[in-house]
Amino acid sequence: MGAYSVVFLIYGISLPHAAGKVLGFLPTVLALLFGAYDTYAWHWGPLLRAARQPYLVGTWHGELKSYRRDNDGVPIDSTHEVFFVIRQTLTTISITMISAESKSRSAAAQVVQNQAQDFSVQYQYQNEPRLEFRQAGSATHTGGSSIELGGLRPMTLTGEYWTARETRGTYQASRVGKDLVNTFDEGQRMVRETGGS
């Protein structure tokens, strides 16, 4: 109420005591309304178009192709089943990629609108292999990735990634559902139960 009091004093405005109390709660009410919009309502119906970013929350299932070289410089290509788990509000987004061998978590991510109905999600991540793969020589590492999306409610995504270990790759995935999985096994079970790709 302090800021309002100064303004009213400058302009010589006098308010009833009850009105002053109502204005005192106004910042809290506005903060709660924005919190609800940011977390829940921004993707409802026509509000999503106003938000100008795609709604991506959920679990996505697909395939990752990795390109690297062995110790002798010989190219090695491999294909892996992966899940992308995306958490999102209007102002934040995080991506977790889960494979049978490791889990990658985004450290920083942003949605970029390239043009109408054309979006990218750019992020940096840290990859943590499971214990048995770390013991076999697969080290924790960092990298970056760029996801390409079309439309406000896309059902597929494509992208590419690169790592500090000088490996790179591409991936594609389809949305399985809005539920969020935490492990590779949970992702496979979700695909079986939903009949997803």
C-alpha positions in Angstrom: 0.0 0.0 0.0 3.0 2.3 0.5 3.5 3.2 -3.2 -0.2 3.8 -3.6 -0.2 6.1 -0.6 2.5 8.3 -2.1 0.6 8.6 -5.4 -2.7 9.4 -3.7 -0.9 12.0 -1.4 0.7 13.7 -4.3 -2.6 14.1 -6.1 -4.6 14.8 -3.0 -6.8 11.7 -3.3 -8.4 10.4 -0.1 -9.8 6.8 -0.1 -12.1 5.1 2.4 -10.3 2.7 4.7 -11.8 -0.4 3.1 -10.7 0.7 -0.4 -7.2 1.1 1.0 -7.2 -2.4 2.3 -8.3 -3.7 -1.1 -5.6 -1.9 -2.9 -3.1 -3.3 -0.4 -3.9 -6.8 -1.6 -3.8 -5.9 -5.3 -0.1 -6.8 -5.9 -0.6 -10.2 -4.3 -3.7 -10.9 -6.4 -1.9 -9.9 -9.5 1.1 -12.1 -8.7 -1.2 -15.1 -8.1 -3.1 -14.5 -11.3 0.2 -14.3 -13.3 1.5 -17.4 -11.6 -1.7 -19.3 -12.6 -1.4 -18.0 -16.2 2.3 -18.8 -16.4 1.9 -22.4 -15.1 -1.5 -23.5 -16.2 -3.6 -21.2 -18.4 -1.2 -20.0 -21.1 -1.8 -23.0 -23.4 -5.6 -23.1 -23.0 -7.5 -22.6 -26.2 -6.9 -19.2 -27.9 -4.5 -18.2 -25.1 -1.8 -20.4 -26.8 -1.9 -18.3 -29.9 -1.3 -15.2 -27.8 1.6 -16.8 -26.1 3.4 -17.3 -29.4 5.2 -20.5 -28.5 4.4 -24.2 -28.9 2.9 -26.4 -26.2 5.4 -29.3 -25.7 4.7 -30.7 -22.3 4.8 -34.5 -22.2 6.8 -37.6 -23.1 8.1 -38.0 -26.7 9.5 -41.3 -28.1 11.9 -41.7 -31.0 15.2 -42.6 -32.4 18.7 -41.0 -32.1 21.5 -41.5 -34.6 25.0 -40.9 -33.3 28.0 -40.2 -35.4 31.5 -40.5 -33.9 35.0 -41.9 -34.5 36.8 -44.6 -32.7 40.4 -44.2 -31.3 41.8 -45.0 -34.8 39.6 -42.3 -36.4 37.2 -44.8 -38.0 33.6 -43.5 -38.3 31.1 -45.3 -36.1 27.3 -44.8 -36.6 24.8 -46.1 -34.1 21.1 -45.9 -33.5 19.4 -45.6 -30.1 15.8 -45.6 -28.8 15.2 -42.4 -26.8 12.6 -40.5 -24.8 12.3 -36.8 -24.5 10.5 -35.5 -21.4 9.6 -31.9 -21.6 8.4 -29.7 -18.8 7.2 -26.2 -19.7 5.5 -23.1 -18.4 5.1 -19.9 -20.4 8.4 -18.6 -19.1 10.5 -21.7 -18.6 11.2 -25.0 -20.4 13.4 -28.0 -19.5 14.3 -31.1 -21.6 15.4 -34.5 -20.3 16.5 -37.1 -22.8 16.5 -40.7 -21.6 18.2 -43.6 -23.3 19.0 -47.1 -22.1 22.5 -46.0 -21.3 22.2 -42.4 -19.9 20.1 -39.4 -19.1 20.7 -35.8 -20.3 19.2 -32.8 -18.5 19.1 -29.3 -19.9 21.0 -26.7 -18.0 19.6 -23.8 -20.0 16.9 -23.8 -22.7 14.9 -21.3 -24.7 12.1 -21.4 -27.3 12.8 -19.3 -30.4 10.1 -18.3 -32.9 11.8 -18.3 -36.3 8.7 -17.3 -38.2 4.9 -17.9 -38.0 4.3 -21.6 -36.9 8.0 -22.3 -37.1 9.9 -22.8 -33.8 13.2 -24.0 -32.4 14.2 -25.0 -28.9 17.8 -24.5 -28.2 19.4 -25.9 -25.1 22.6 -26.9 -23.4 22.7 -30.1 -21.4 24.8 -32.4 -19.2 24.7 -36.2 -19.9 25.1 -38.7 -17.1 25.7 -42.3 -18.2 24.4 -45.1 -15.9 27.0 -46.5 -13.5 27.7 -49.6 -15.6 28.4 -47.5 -18.6 30.6 -45.1 -16.7 32.7 -48.0 -15.4 33.0 -49.2 -19.0 34.5 -45.8 -20.0 31.5 -43.6 -21.0 32.2 -40.3 -19.2 29.8 -37.6 -18.1 29.9 -34.8 -20.7 28.2 -31.6 -21.8 26.7 -30.6 -25.1 24.1 -28.6 -27.0 21.1 -29.4 -29.0 18.5 -27.7 -31.3 15.0 -29.0 -31.7 12.9 -28.0 -34.7 9.1 -27.8 -34.5 6.1 -26.8 -36.6 2.8 -25.4 -35.2 1.6 -24.6 -31.8 0.7 -28.2 -30.8 3.2 -30.3 -32.7 3.0 -34.1 -32.6 6.5 -34.7 -33.9 10.0 -33.1 -33.5 13.3 -33.4 -35.1 16.7 -32.1 -34.1 20.4 -32.4 -33.8 23.0 -32.4 -31.1 26.7 -32.0 -30.5 28.9 -32.8 -27.5 32.1 -31.7 -25.9 33.5 -35.1 -26.9 33.3 -34.1 -30.5 30.5 -36.4 -31.3 27.2 -35.4 -33.0 24.0 -36.8 -34.1 20.3 -36.3 -35.2 17.0 -37.4 -33.7 13.3 -37.5 -34.3 10.5 -38.2 -31.9 6.7 -38.3 -31.7 4.5 -37.3 -28.7 3.3 -40.2 -26.7 1.3 -38.4 -24.1 1.2 -35.6 -21.5 2.4 -37.8 -18.6 6.1 -37.4 -17.7 8.3 -40.5 -17.3 11.5 -40.7 -15.2 13.2 -43.8 -16.5 13.7 -45.6 -19.8 11.6 -48.6 -18.6 8.7 -46.2 -17.7 8.9 -44.8 -21.2 8.8 -48.2 -22.9 5.8 -49.1 -20.7 4.0 -45.9 -21.6 4.5 -46.6 -25.3 3.1 -50.1 -24.9 0.1 -48.9 -22.9 -0.8 -46.1 -25.3 0.1 -47.9 -28.5 2.5 -45.0 -29.3 5.2 -45.1 -31.9 
